[in-house]
Amino acid sequence: MKDMGIQDSISAISTPQGEGAIGIVRLTGPDAIAIADRLFYGKTLSEQPGHTLHFGSIRHKGKILDEVVVGLFRAPHSYTGEDVVEISCHASPYILQTLLQLTFEEGARPARPGEFTLRAFLNGKMDLSQAEAVADLIAAGSEAAHDLAIKQMRGGFSGEISRLRQQLIHFASMIELELDFSEEDLEFAKRQELIALVEKIRKLIRSLSESFRLGNVLKNGVATVIAGRPNAGKSTLLNALLKEERAIVSEIPGTTRDSIEELINIEGILFRLIDTAGLRDASDKIEAMGVGRTLEEIKRSALVIYLFDLASTSPATLEKDLKNLPVRAPVILAGNKSDLATDEQKETIRARWPEALMLSSLKRENLESLNRALIKALHAENWQQESAIVSNARHYHALQKADEALKEVLNGIHEGISGEFLALDIRTALDALGEISGEVSSDDLLGNIFSKFCIGK
């Protein structure tokens, strides 16, 4: 691995910019404690044990810059695995920037984005998937995203993948050993045992891959399009779910010409509700653009709420609309304006679509049933009990690559190909699985991952 400056001592402000009660300047590296000692007026930090706090002051130009508390963490028992010092001061931008500059003057260099966590990975404090989960945890905007990140930080599925990978390494070494004794025609790697292991790994990979759809939307928010004909009450429904007047509501059909997106948290899961232009033959160029955008939003969505007017939509019209919907995602059928519809109209719809919801956006009636339907359509009722959910696209693609290679291993065994080619396919699978935890990684990959972190983490 080329020089990444990991022998340097680095520092950064680890709290958000702006005024606040507390700010933290963090240092790590071989000289972190010595640098802090030269700035800190109080106990001699180099003589203190790790995992201790010390009160004192920082001085600048002969006067006190601030009174601070210094947290001392000695290697290897720290976040980065190196000596770490965290200086807690008042979160004045002037104090923080001055203190940071003083650390530079004493020998530290500015930390790059994610460099503290990169060092934790390089020093074996966490694997690569756990390091990526740190960034996910920082960015988590909902309980679901938070819990996913916590599970991944605690090992997630990477521990199980690593154990199975070690067994596969054993078989790879046995097959490569066979190549050294090819003239004796010996078989060190029992093929039936290898088949059983490969099938076990592929079963796990399939389970993890299938969880990616759920994990991805839990992490990033569920793109949920509210679609329907003009005047079905889509904007009224958006306002009702948000409990605020976000979208303009009018009795004039075609009021919404562009997509409006808002976030709502339902049972700890973040949904991105997208109110769209009504679906019909457009009467002008601008409306046609809105309808086109609606169709694109529907194609990209994770869920679709198809809203129709219970009081005025015939079953034949609804059937046609649903048939023409360009959707790949689950569709929740919701009849609006139930307060205006007759019992006969409701029963007619129920007879054809038993799962259809009956609600009134204007009167905010039966909206809880829609919330429950959203959770159910996502198959997220028991997501918290799932032992492992993939939410990272890089992990998903690595799993797909590994599965394809393992499929070739099975094909090769059944076709009786030589151990040389079998070992090559196993090695491809091992590399793909190793990319998840970082057992196989490149400088470019690490640079790409950690560059997305905030500075100071």
C-alpha positions as CSV (number, residue, x, y, z in Angstrom):
1,M,0.0,0.0,0.0
2,K,1.4,3.4,-1.0
3,D,2.2,5.9,1.7
4,M,-1.0,7.4,3.1
5,G,0.7,9.5,5.8
6,I,-0.4,7.2,8.6
7,Q,2.7,7.9,10.6
8,D,1.8,11.6,10.9
9,S,0.0,13.1,13.8
10,I,-3.2,14.7,12.6
11,S,-5.8,17.0,14.1
12,A,-9.3,18.3,13.2
13,I,-12.4,19.9,14.6
14,S,-14.7,17.0,15.2
15,T,-17.9,19.0,16.0
16,P,-20.2,20.9,13.5
17,Q,-19.3,24.5,12.6
18,G,-21.2,27.3,14.2
19,E,-21.6,28.6,17.8
20,G,-22.5,26.1,20.4
21,A,-21.9,25.0,24.0
22,I,-19.1,22.5,23.4
23,G,-16.6,22.0,20.5
24,I,-13.9,19.3,20.2
25,V,-10.5,19.3,18.6
26,R,-9.2,15.8,18.1
27,L,-5.7,14.6,17.6
28,T,-4.3,11.1,16.8
29,G,-0.9,9.8,16.0
30,P,2.5,9.1,17.6
31,D,3.0,12.7,18.7
32,A,-0.6,13.5,19.7
33,I,0.0,13.5,23.4
34,A,3.3,15.5,23.1
35,I,1.6,18.1,20.9
36,A,-1.3,18.5,23.4
37,D,1.2,18.7,26.3
38,R,2.9,21.7,24.7
39,L,-0.5,23.6,24.5
40,F,-2.1,22.5,27.7
41,Y,-1.6,24.2,31.1
42,G,-2.5,21.7,33.8
43,K,-1.2,18.3,34.5
44,T,1.6,16.8,32.3
45,L,-0.4,14.7,30.0
46,S,2.4,12.4,29.0
47,E,2.5,11.2,32.7
48,Q,-1.2,10.5,32.9
49,P,-2.9,7.1,32.2
50,G,-5.3,6.5,29.4
51,H,-9.0,6.9,29.6
52,T,-8.7,9.9,31.9
53,L,-10.0,13.5,31.7
54,H,-8.0,16.6,32.8
55,F,-9.1,20.1,33.4
56,G,-6.8,23.0,32.5
57,S,-6.4,25.8,30.0
58,I,-5.0,26.6,26.5
59,R,-2.9,29.8,26.2
60,H,-2.3,31.9,23.1
61,K,-0.1,35.0,22.8
62,G,0.5,35.0,26.6
63,K,-3.2,34.9,27.6
64,I,-5.8,32.2,28.2
65,L,-7.6,31.2,25.0
66,D,-10.1,29.0,26.9
67,E,-10.5,26.6,29.8
68,V,-10.7,23.1,28.5
69,V,-11.2,19.4,29.4
70,V,-8.7,17.1,27.8
71,G,-9.6,13.4,27.2
72,L,-6.6,11.1,26.9
73,F,-6.8,7.7,25.2
74,R,-3.6,5.7,24.9
75,A,-2.8,3.2,22.1
76,P,-4.0,0.6,21.4
77,H,-7.1,1.2,23.5
78,S,-8.6,4.1,21.4
79,Y,-10.9,4.7,18.4
80,T,-8.0,4.8,16.0
81,G,-5.7,2.3,17.8
82,E,-3.2,5.2,18.2
83,D,-2.7,7.7,21.0
84,V,-5.8,10.0,20.8
85,V,-6.4,13.4,22.5
86,E,-9.7,15.1,22.5
87,I,-9.8,18.7,23.7
88,S,-13.2,19.9,24.7
89,C,-13.6,23.7,24.7
90,H,-16.3,26.3,24.2
91,A,-17.6,26.1,20.6
92,S,-16.7,29.6,19.6
93,P,-15.5,29.5,15.9
94,Y,-12.6,31.7,17.0
95,I,-11.5,29.4,19.8
96,L,-11.8,26.3,17.7
97,Q,-10.0,27.6,14.7
98,T,-7.2,29.1,16.9
99,L,-6.8,25.9,18.8
100,L,-6.7,23.9,15.6
101,Q,-4.0,26.2,14.2
102,L,-2.0,25.9,17.4
103,T,-1.9,22.1,16.9
104,F,-0.6,22.6,13.4
105,E,2.1,24.9,14.6
106,E,3.2,22.2,17.1
107,G,3.6,19.5,14.5
108,A,0.2,18.1,13.6
109,R,-1.1,18.2,10.0
110,P,-4.8,18.7,9.0
111,A,-6.7,15.4,8.9
112,R,-8.2,14.3,5.6
113,P,-11.9,13.4,5.3
114,G,-12.5,10.2,7.2
115,E,-8.8,9.8,8.2
116,F,-9.5,9.0,11.9
117,T,-11.8,6.1,10.8
118,L,-9.3,5.1,8.1
119,R,-6.7,4.7,10.8
120,A,-9.1,2.6,12.9
121,F,-9.5,0.3,9.9
122,L,-5.8,0.1,9.0
123,N,-5.0,-0.6,12.7
124,G,-7.5,-3.4,12.9
125,K,-10.0,-1.8,15.1
126,M,-12.8,-2.5,12.7
127,D,-13.3,-4.0,9.2
128,L,-14.2,-2.0,6.2
129,S,-17.9,-2.7,6.3
130,Q,-17.9,-1.5,9.9
131,A,-16.0,1.6,8.9
132,E,-18.5,2.4,6.2
133,A,-21.3,2.0,8.8
134,V,-19.7,4.9,10.8
135,A,-20.5,7.2,7.9
136,D,-24.0,5.7,7.7
137,L,-24.5,6.3,11.4
138,I,-23.6,9.9,11.2
139,A,-25.9,10.4,8.2
140,A,-28.8,8.4,9.7
141,G,-32.0,10.4,9.5
142,S,-34.4,7.9,11.0
143,E,-34.6,5.1,13.6
144,A,-34.4,2.5,10.9
145,A,-31.3,4.0,9.3
146,H,-29.7,4.4,12.7
147,D,-30.4,0.7,13.7
148,L,-29.1,-0.6,10.4
149,A,-25.9,1.4,10.9
150,I,-25.5,0.2,14.5
151,K,-25.9,-3.4,13.5
152,Q,-23.3,-3.0,10.8
153,M,-20.9,-1.3,13.1
154,R,-21.2,-4.2,15.5
155,G,-20.2,-6.7,12.8
156,G,-23.4,-7.1,10.9
157,F,-23.1,-9.9,8.4
158,S,-19.4,-9.4,7.7
159,G,-18.4,-11.7,10.6
160,E,-20.3,-14.6,9.2
161,I,-19.0,-13.9,5.7
162,S,-15.5,-13.9,7.0
163,R,-15.9,-17.2,8.8
164,L,-17.3,-18.9,5.6
165,R,-14.5,-17.2,3.6
166,Q,-11.9,-18.8,5.8
167,Q,-13.4,-22.3,5.1
168,L,-13.3,-21.5,1.4
169,I,-9.7,-20.5,1.7
170,H,-9.0,-23.9,3.2
171,F,-10.5,-25.7,0.2
172,A,-8.6,-23.3,-2.2
173,S,-5.3,-24.2,-0.5
174,M,-6.2,-28.0,-0.7
175,I,-7.0,-27.7,-4.4
176,E,-3.8,-25.8,-5.1
177,L,-1.9,-28.5,-3.1
178,E,-3.4,-31.1,-5.5
179,L,-1.8,-29.2,-8.3
180,D,1.6,-29.9,-6.8
181,F,0.9,-33.6,-6.8
182,S,-0.9,-33.7,-10.1
183,E,1.1,-36.7,-11.3
184,E,-0.1,-38.8,-8.3
185,D,-3.7,-37.9,-9.0
186,L,-4.4,-37.2,-5.3
187,E,-7.6,-35.4,-4.0
188,F,-7.0,-33.4,-0.9
189,A,-10.2,-31.3,-1.2
190,K,-13.3,-33.5,-0.9
191,R,-15.5,-32.4,-3.7
192,Q,-18.8,-33.2,-1.9
193,E,-17.7,-31.2,1.1
194,L,-16.8,-28.3,-1.2
195,I,-20.2,-28.5,-2.9
196,A,-21.9,-28.4,0.5
197,L,-19.9,-25.3,1.6
198,V,-20.4,-23.5,-1.7
199,E,-24.1,-24.1,-1.5
200,K,-24.2,-22.9,2.1
201,I,-22.4,-19.7,1.1
202,R,-24.6,-19.1,-1.9
203,K,-27.7,-19.5,0.3
204,L,-26.4,-16.8,2.6
205,I,-25.5,-14.6,-0.3
206,R,-29.0,-14.9,-1.8
207,S,-30.6,-14.1,1.5
208,L,-28.3,-11.0,1.9
209,S,-28.9,-9.9,-1.7
210,E,-32.6,-10.2,-1.3
211,S,-32.4,-7.9,1.8
212,F,-30.7,-5.1,-0.2
213,R,-34.0,-3.7,-1.6
214,L,-35.3,-3.2,2.0
215,G,-31.9,-2.2,3.4
216,N,-31.4,0.4,0.7
217,V,-34.7,2.1,1.2
218,L,-34.5,2.0,5.0
219,K,-31.1,3.7,4.7
220,N,-32.0,6.3,2.1
221,G,-35.8,6.8,2.6
222,V,-38.6,5.0,0.8
223,A,-39.4,6.9,-2.5
224,T,-43.2,6.8,-2.4
225,V,-45.1,8.4,-5.2
226,I,-48.7,9.6,-4.8
227,A,-50.2,9.1,-8.2
228,G,-53.7,9.3,-9.7
229,R,-56.0,11.3,-11.9
230,P,-56.4,15.1,-11.5
231,N,-58.5,16.1,-8.6
232,A,-58.3,12.8,-6.9
233,G,-57.0,14.6,-3.8
234,K,-53.3,13.8,-4.0
235,S,-52.1,17.1,-2.7
236,T,-54.8,17.0,0.1
237,L,-53.5,13.6,1.1
238,L,-49.9,14.9,1.2
239,N,-51.0,17.7,3.4
240,A,-53.0,15.3,5.6
241,L,-50.1,12.9,6.1
242,L,-47.7,15.8,6.8
243,K,-50.2,17.5,9.1
244,E,-49.4,20.8,7.4
245,E,-50.5,22.8,4.3
246,R,-47.5,21.9,2.1
247,A,-49.1,21.6,-1.3
248,I,-51.6,24.0,-3.0
249,V,-55.1,22.5,-3.0
250,S,-57.7,23.5,-5.5
251,E,-60.9,22.1,-7.0
252,I,-59.5,23.0,-10.4
253,P,-58.1,19.9,-12.0
254,G,-54.4,20.0,-12.9
255,T,-53.3,22.4,-10.1
256,T,-50.1,20.4,-9.4
257,R,-47.8,20.7,-12.4
258,D,-44.5,19.6,-10.9
259,S,-43.4,17.0,-8.3
260,I,-43.4,18.0,-4.6
261,E,-41.3,15.9,-2.3
262,E,-41.5,15.8,1.5
263,L,-40.3,13.5,4.3
264,I,-42.4,11.7,6.8
265,N,-41.4,9.2,9.5
266,I,-43.7,6.2,10.0
267,E,-42.8,3.8,12.8
268,G,-39.1,4.8,12.6
269,I,-38.9,4.4,8.8
270,L,-38.4,7.5,6.6
271,F,-40.7,7.8,3.6
272,R,-40.1,10.3,0.8
273,L,-43.6,11.2,-0.3
274,I,-43.8,12.6,-3.8
275,D,-46.9,14.4,-4.9
276,T,-47.2,14.4,-8.6
277,A,-49.2,15.9,-11.5
278,G,-52.4,14.2,-12.3
279,L,-52.4,11.4,-15.0
280,R,-54.5,12.3,-18.0
281,D,-54.1,13.5,-21.6
282,A,-52.5,16.9,-21.0
283,S,-54.2,20.0,-22.3
284,D,-51.0,22.1,-22.7
285,K,-47.3,21.8,-23.0
286,I,-46.5,22.5,-19.3
287,E,-49.0,20.0,-18.1
288,A,-47.6,17.4,-20.5
289,M,-44.2,18.0,-19.0
290,G,-45.7,17.4,-15.5
291,V,-47.4,14.2,-16.6
292,G,-44.1,13.0,-18.1
293,R,-42.3,13.7,-14.9
294,T,-45.0,11.8,-13.0
295,L,-44.5,8.7,-15.1
296,E,-40.7,8.9,-14.6
297,E,-41.2,9.2,-10.8
298,I,-43.4,6.2,-10.8
299,K,-40.8,4.1,-12.7
300,R,-38.2,5.1,-10.1
301,S,-40.3,4.6,-7.0
302,A,-40.1,2.0,-4.3
303,L,-43.8,2.3,-3.5
304,V,-46.8,3.8,-5.2
305,I,-50.0,5.1,-3.6
306,Y,-52.6,5.1,-6.4
307,L,-55.3,7.5,-5.3
308,F,-58.7,7.6,-6.9
309,D,-62.0,9.4,-6.3
310,L,-64.4,6.8,-4.8
311,A,-67.4,9.0,-5.6
312,S,-66.7,9.4,-9.3
313,T,-64.4,6.7,-10.6
314,S,-65.9,3.6,-12.2
315,P,-64.4,0.2,-11.9
316,A,-63.7,0.1,-15.6
317,T,-61.8,3.4,-15.5
318,L,-59.8,2.3,-12.5
319,E,-59.0,-1.0,-14.1
320,K,-57.7,0.8,-17.2
321,D,-55.7,3.3,-15.1
322,L,-54.0,0.5,-13.2
323,K,-53.2,-1.5,-16.3
324,N,-51.5,1.6,-17.9
325,L,-49.4,2.4,-14.8
326,P,-45.7,2.0,-15.6
327,V,-44.8,0.6,-12.3
328,R,-42.4,-2.1,-11.0
329,A,-42.9,-1.3,-7.3
330,P,-45.8,-2.4,-5.0
331,V,-49.0,-0.4,-5.5
332,I,-51.2,0.6,-2.6
333,L,-54.7,1.3,-4.0
334,A,-56.5,4.0,-2.0
335,G,-60.0,5.3,-2.6
336,N,-60.3,8.9,-1.5
337,K,-63.3,11.1,-0.6
338,S,-65.0,8.2,1.2
339,D,-67.2,10.7,2.9
340,L,-68.8,11.6,-0.4
341,A,-69.1,8.0,-1.8
342,T,-72.2,5.9,-1.4
343,D,-72.1,2.5,0.3
344,E,-72.9,0.9,-3.1
345,Q,-69.9,2.6,-4.7
346,K,-67.7,1.4,-1.9
347,E,-69.0,-2.2,-2.1
348,T,-68.5,-2.2,-5.8
349,I,-64.8,-1.3,-5.4
350,R,-64.3,-3.8,-2.5
351,A,-65.8,-6.6,-4.6
352,R,-63.2,-6.1,-7.3
353,W,-60.3,-4.9,-5.1
354,P,-60.6,-6.2,-1.6
355,E,-57.3,-4.7,-0.6
356,A,-58.4,-1.2,-1.6
357,L,-58.3,1.4,1.3
358,M,-61.2,3.8,1.9
359,L,-60.2,7.1,3.3
360,S,-60.9,10.8,3.3
361,S,-57.9,13.1,3.0
362,L,-59.9,16.2,3.6
363,K,-61.4,14.9,6.9
364,R,-58.2,13.0,7.7
365,E,-60.1,9.7,8.2
366,N,-58.6,6.3,8.1
367,L,-55.0,7.6,7.4
368,E,-53.7,5.1,9.9
369,S,-54.7,2.3,7.6
370,L,-52.6,3.9,4.9
371,N,-49.6,4.1,7.2
372,R,-49.9,0.4,8.1
373,A,-50.3,-0.5,4.4
374,L,-47.0,1.4,3.6
375,I,-45.1,-0.6,6.2
376,K,-46.7,-3.9,5.0
377,A,-46.0,-3.2,1.4
378,L,-42.3,-2.6,2.2
379,H,-42.3,-6.0,4.0
380,A,-40.7,-4.1,6.9
381,E,-42.8,-5.3,9.8
382,N,-40.1,-7.5,11.2
383,W,-37.0,-5.7,9.9
384,Q,-35.6,-5.0,13.4
385,Q,-35.5,-8.8,14.1
386,E,-33.5,-9.5,10.9
387,S,-30.0,-10.6,11.8
388,A,-28.5,-9.0,8.7
389,I,-29.7,-6.6,6.1
390,V,-27.5,-5.2,3.3
391,S,-27.9,-1.5,2.8
392,N,-24.6,-0.7,1.0
393,A,-24.6,-0.9,-2.8
394,R,-20.9,-1.8,-2.8
395,H,-21.6,-4.8,-0.6
396,Y,-24.5,-5.8,-2.8
397,H,-22.4,-5.8,-6.0
398,A,-19.6,-7.7,-4.3
399,L,-22.1,-10.4,-3.2
400,Q,-23.4,-10.7,-6.8
401,K,-19.8,-11.1,-8.1
402,A,-19.1,-13.7,-5.4
403,D,-22.3,-15.6,-6.2
404,E,-21.5,-15.7,-9.9
405,A,-18.0,-17.1,-9.2
406,L,-19.4,-19.7,-6.8
407,K,-21.9,-20.8,-9.4
408,E,-19.0,-21.4,-11.8
409,V,-17.3,-23.5,-9.0
410,L,-20.3,-25.8,-8.8
411,N,-20.5,-26.0,-12.6
412,G,-16.8,-26.8,-12.8
413,I,-17.1,-29.6,-10.2
414,H,-20.0,-31.2,-12.0
415,E,-18.2,-31.0,-15.3
416,G,-15.0,-32.3,-13.8
417,I,-12.7,-29.4,-14.9
418,S,-9.2,-29.4,-13.7
419,G,-8.2,-28.1,-10.2
420,E,-6.3,-25.2,-11.8
421,F,-9.5,-23.6,-13.2
422,L,-11.5,-24.6,-10.1
423,A,-9.0,-22.8,-7.9
424,L,-9.2,-19.7,-10.1
425,D,-13.0,-19.5,-9.7
426,I,-12.7,-20.0,-5.9
427,R,-10.1,-17.2,-5.8
428,T,-12.5,-14.9,-7.7
429,A,-15.2,-15.6,-5.1
430,L,-12.7,-15.1,-2.2
431,D,-11.6,-11.7,-3.6
432,A,-15.2,-10.6,-4.0
433,L,-16.2,-11.6,-0.4
434,G,-12.9,-10.1,0.9
435,E,-13.9,-6.7,-0.7
436,I,-16.8,-6.4,1.8
437,S,-14.7,-6.6,5.0
438,G,-11.6,-5.0,3.4
439,E,-9.5,-8.2,3.6
440,V,-9.0,-7.5,-0.1
441,S,-8.8,-3.7,-0.9
442,S,-6.9,-1.2,-3.0
443,D,-5.8,2.3,-2.3
444,D,-8.3,3.6,-4.8
445,L,-11.2,1.8,-3.1
446,L,-10.1,3.1,0.4
447,G,-9.7,6.6,-1.0
448,N,-13.1,6.6,-2.5
449,I,-14.8,5.3,0.6
450,F,-13.2,7.5,3.2
451,S,-13.3,10.7,1.1
452,K,-17.0,10.7,1.6
453,F,-16.6,11.0,5.4
454,C,-16.7,14.3,7.2
455,I,-13.4,15.8,8.4
456,G,-12.8,14.9,12.0
457,K,-14.3,11.4,11.9
